[in-house]
Amino acid sequence: MLDADIYGPSIPLMLGMKKAFMQVEENKLQPAESNGLKVVSFGFFAQDSHQAAIYRGPIISGILKQFLVDTDWGDLDYLIVDLPPGTGDIPLTLAQTIPITGILVVTTPQDVASNVAVKAVGMFDKLNVPLIGVVENMSYFICTKCDEKHYLFGQGGAMKISEQFNMPFLGEIPLHSGIMSGSDSGKPIMITDPDSPSANAFRKSAKNIAAQCSILAAKLQEEMKSETSEKESETSEKESETSEKEQAPEASTSN
């Protein structure tokens, strides 16, 4: 996982990696690890948790490029890049630096949040980056007394984005104190309580996301094969034309 929120890196805290650090071997950054997950974050370089990253756009873009290119990632199943909300230098740099399988939109139900998510969708759409789908966070609260769902922040915000941009709705994550406390303590609920409804919601969404990634990756491979085939065909035609010109007899004139 690449924590691309340079201004406010939160992944080290959420994964219990506040004391972790990254080493450099053979001029390559070595990711820190937590529960089998390789992690790169600017938060590992801050001396204090309250230390702010006061940098302009070009420097931020350079840091992100270095994390992407100068890191010894090794063999990965997926490289997940956690982007800050909205549009800006960081998502633009990402789209221009490496090929992206797709963008996953995460939003909360209310219009205030979904309006920001829509702008990000529009930006990546203009950059011709595929859209994996949308997941709704803090979607509902299940009352422990009546077991009913309560939609504290409204209902259907992510579904509206899904319908507006014709992209899959991949899941909804409930509002639960266990998720909050696990994030603050660095102990994800997927590890502390893997059979809980909240963990099952994460698991269901993750399966849907993985399925969509496989579909998009297959389409990308087909497009690359098609482009390669067209280039080879064009090259073959040019070589054939050149060969015909070389073999053609030269016209002779006599006085």
C-alpha positions as CSV (number, residue, x, y, z in Angstrom):
1,M,0.0,0.0,0.0
2,L,1.2,3.4,-0.9
3,D,0.0,6.2,1.3
4,A,-0.1,9.1,-1.2
5,D,-1.6,11.6,1.2
6,I,1.7,13.4,1.7
7,Y,0.1,16.3,3.7
8,G,-1.8,14.1,6.1
9,P,-0.5,10.5,6.1
10,S,-2.7,8.4,8.3
11,I,-1.9,4.8,7.2
12,P,0.9,4.3,9.8
13,L,-1.4,5.2,12.6
14,M,-4.3,3.0,11.3
15,L,-2.0,0.0,10.9
16,G,-0.1,0.4,14.2
17,M,3.1,1.4,12.5
18,K,3.9,4.7,14.2
19,K,7.4,3.4,15.2
20,A,8.1,1.8,11.9
21,F,10.7,3.1,9.4
22,M,11.9,2.5,5.9
23,Q,15.4,1.5,5.0
24,V,17.4,2.2,1.8
25,E,19.2,-0.7,0.2
26,E,21.1,-0.4,-3.1
27,N,19.5,3.0,-3.7
28,K,16.0,1.6,-3.3
29,L,13.4,2.3,-0.5
30,Q,12.4,-0.8,1.4
31,P,8.8,-0.8,2.4
32,A,7.8,-1.3,6.0
33,E,5.6,-4.3,6.7
34,S,2.5,-5.0,8.8
35,N,0.6,-8.3,8.9
36,G,2.1,-9.2,5.5
37,L,1.2,-5.8,3.9
38,K,4.0,-3.7,2.4
39,V,3.6,-0.1,3.2
40,V,5.2,3.1,2.0
41,S,4.2,6.4,3.7
42,F,5.6,9.9,4.2
43,G,4.5,9.4,7.8
44,F,7.5,7.2,8.4
45,F,9.8,10.2,7.7
46,A,8.2,12.6,10.2
47,Q,10.1,13.0,13.4
48,D,6.9,14.0,15.3
49,S,3.3,13.0,14.7
50,H,2.3,16.7,14.6
51,Q,5.1,17.6,12.1
52,A,3.5,19.2,9.0
53,A,4.6,18.7,5.4
54,I,4.9,22.2,4.1
55,Y,5.7,21.7,0.5
56,R,4.6,23.1,-2.9
57,G,3.1,21.0,-5.7
58,P,6.3,20.2,-7.6
59,I,8.1,18.8,-4.5
60,I,5.0,16.8,-3.5
61,S,4.9,15.3,-7.1
62,G,8.6,14.5,-6.8
63,I,8.0,12.6,-3.5
64,L,5.2,10.6,-5.0
65,K,7.3,9.7,-8.1
66,Q,10.1,8.6,-5.8
67,F,7.8,6.4,-3.8
68,L,6.4,4.8,-7.0
69,V,9.7,4.3,-9.0
70,D,12.4,4.1,-6.4
71,T,10.8,1.6,-4.1
72,D,11.7,-2.1,-4.1
73,W,8.1,-3.4,-4.1
74,G,9.0,-6.9,-5.0
75,D,6.2,-9.2,-6.1
76,L,2.8,-7.8,-5.4
77,D,-0.8,-9.0,-5.8
78,Y,-2.0,-5.4,-5.9
79,L,-0.5,-2.0,-5.4
80,I,-3.2,0.1,-3.6
81,V,-2.6,3.9,-3.6
82,D,-4.5,5.8,-0.9
83,L,-5.2,9.2,-2.4
84,P,-6.3,12.4,-0.6
85,P,-9.8,13.6,-1.4
86,G,-10.6,15.7,-4.4
87,T,-8.3,16.7,-7.3
88,G,-4.8,18.2,-7.3
89,D,-1.1,17.5,-7.9
90,I,-1.0,14.1,-6.2
91,P,-3.7,12.3,-8.2
92,L,-2.6,14.0,-11.4
93,T,1.0,12.9,-10.9
94,L,-0.1,9.4,-10.2
95,A,-2.1,9.2,-13.5
96,Q,0.8,10.6,-15.5
97,T,3.5,8.4,-13.9
98,I,2.3,4.8,-14.0
99,P,-0.4,2.8,-15.8
100,I,-3.5,2.5,-13.5
101,T,-5.8,-0.5,-13.5
102,G,-8.6,1.7,-12.2
103,I,-9.8,4.2,-9.6
104,L,-12.0,3.1,-6.6
105,V,-14.2,5.9,-5.3
106,V,-14.9,5.9,-1.6
107,T,-17.5,8.3,-0.3
108,T,-19.9,8.8,2.6
109,P,-23.7,9.1,1.9
110,Q,-24.2,12.9,2.3
111,D,-24.0,15.3,-0.7
112,V,-21.2,17.3,0.9
113,A,-18.9,14.3,0.5
114,S,-20.3,12.9,-2.7
115,N,-19.8,16.2,-4.5
116,V,-16.1,16.1,-3.8
117,A,-15.9,12.5,-5.0
118,V,-17.7,13.4,-8.2
119,K,-15.0,16.0,-9.0
120,A,-12.3,13.3,-8.6
121,V,-14.3,11.0,-10.9
122,G,-14.6,13.7,-13.5
123,M,-10.8,14.3,-13.4
124,F,-9.8,10.7,-13.9
125,D,-12.5,10.3,-16.6
126,K,-10.9,13.1,-18.5
127,L,-7.5,11.4,-18.1
128,N,-9.0,8.1,-19.5
129,V,-8.4,6.2,-16.3
130,P,-10.9,3.4,-15.8
131,L,-13.3,3.5,-12.9
132,I,-13.4,0.3,-10.8
133,G,-16.5,1.4,-8.9
134,V,-17.7,3.1,-5.7
135,V,-17.9,2.1,-2.1
136,E,-19.9,3.9,0.6
137,N,-18.2,4.4,4.0
138,M,-20.2,5.1,7.2
139,S,-23.2,3.9,5.2
140,Y,-25.5,3.0,8.2
141,F,-25.5,2.3,11.9
142,I,-26.9,-0.9,13.3
143,C,-28.6,-0.3,16.7
144,T,-27.4,-2.9,19.3
145,K,-30.9,-2.8,20.9
146,C,-33.2,-3.2,18.0
147,D,-30.8,-4.5,15.3
148,E,-32.3,-2.0,12.8
149,K,-30.2,0.0,10.3
150,H,-30.2,3.8,10.9
151,Y,-28.9,6.0,8.1
152,L,-27.4,8.8,10.2
153,F,-25.8,10.6,7.2
154,G,-28.5,10.1,4.7
155,Q,-28.9,7.3,2.2
156,G,-27.9,6.5,-1.4
157,G,-25.1,9.0,-2.0
158,A,-22.7,6.4,-3.4
159,M,-25.5,4.8,-5.4
160,K,-26.2,8.1,-7.1
161,I,-22.6,8.3,-8.2
162,S,-22.8,4.7,-9.4
163,E,-25.8,5.5,-11.6
164,Q,-24.5,8.9,-12.7
165,F,-21.3,7.5,-14.1
166,N,-22.5,4.0,-14.9
167,M,-20.0,2.4,-12.5
168,P,-20.5,-0.6,-10.2
169,F,-21.7,-0.1,-6.6
170,L,-19.3,-2.4,-4.8
171,G,-20.3,-2.3,-1.2
172,E,-21.2,-0.3,1.9
173,I,-19.2,-0.1,5.2
174,P,-21.2,0.4,8.4
175,L,-20.6,3.1,11.0
176,H,-19.2,1.1,13.9
177,S,-17.2,1.9,17.0
178,G,-15.0,-1.1,16.5
179,I,-13.8,0.3,13.2
180,M,-13.0,3.6,14.8
181,S,-11.2,2.3,17.8
182,G,-9.3,-0.2,15.7
183,S,-8.1,2.6,13.4
184,D,-7.0,4.8,16.4
185,S,-5.2,1.9,18.1
186,G,-3.6,0.5,14.9
187,K,-5.5,-2.8,15.2
188,P,-7.7,-3.3,12.2
189,I,-11.0,-5.0,12.8
190,M,-10.2,-7.5,10.1
191,I,-7.6,-8.8,12.5
192,T,-9.1,-8.2,15.9
193,D,-12.7,-9.4,15.0
194,P,-12.6,-11.1,11.6
195,D,-16.1,-12.7,12.0
196,S,-17.9,-9.4,12.9
197,P,-20.5,-7.9,10.6
198,S,-18.1,-4.9,10.0
199,A,-15.3,-7.3,8.9
200,N,-17.7,-9.2,6.7
201,A,-18.7,-5.9,5.0
202,F,-15.0,-5.1,4.3
203,R,-14.5,-8.7,3.0
204,K,-17.5,-8.5,0.7
205,S,-16.4,-5.1,-0.7
206,A,-12.9,-6.4,-1.2
207,K,-14.1,-9.4,-3.2
208,N,-16.2,-7.2,-5.4
209,I,-13.2,-4.8,-5.9
210,A,-10.9,-7.7,-6.8
211,A,-13.4,-9.0,-9.3
212,Q,-13.7,-5.7,-11.0
213,C,-9.9,-5.3,-11.1
214,S,-9.6,-8.7,-12.9
215,I,-12.2,-7.6,-15.4
216,L,-10.4,-4.3,-16.1
217,A,-7.0,-5.9,-16.2
218,A,-8.3,-8.5,-18.8
219,K,-9.6,-5.6,-21.0
220,L,-6.4,-3.8,-20.7
221,Q,-4.4,-6.8,-21.8
222,E,-6.7,-7.3,-24.8
223,E,-6.3,-3.7,-25.8
224,M,-2.5,-3.9,-25.5
225,K,-2.4,-7.1,-27.6
226,S,-4.6,-5.4,-30.2
227,E,-2.3,-2.4,-30.3
228,T,0.8,-4.6,-30.6
229,S,-0.8,-6.6,-33.4
230,E,-1.7,-3.4,-35.3
231,K,1.8,-2.0,-34.9
232,E,3.3,-5.3,-36.1
233,S,0.9,-5.3,-39.1
234,E,1.9,-1.7,-40.0
235,T,5.6,-2.6,-39.7
236,S,5.2,-5.7,-41.9
237,E,3.4,-3.6,-44.5
238,K,6.1,-1.0,-44.5
239,E,8.8,-3.7,-44.8
240,S,6.9,-5.3,-47.7
241,E,6.7,-2.0,-49.5
242,T,10.4,-1.3,-49.0
243,S,11.2,-4.8,-50.3
244,E,9.1,-4.3,-53.5
245,K,10.8,-1.0,-54.2
246,E,14.3,-2.5,-53.9
247,Q,13.3,-5.4,-56.2
248,A,11.7,-3.2,-58.9
249,P,13.9,-2.9,-62.0
250,E,15.3,0.5,-62.7
251,A,14.3,2.2,-65.9
252,S,17.1,2.6,-68.4
253,T,17.4,5.2,-71.1
254,S,19.5,5.3,-74.2
255,N,20.5,8.2,-76.4
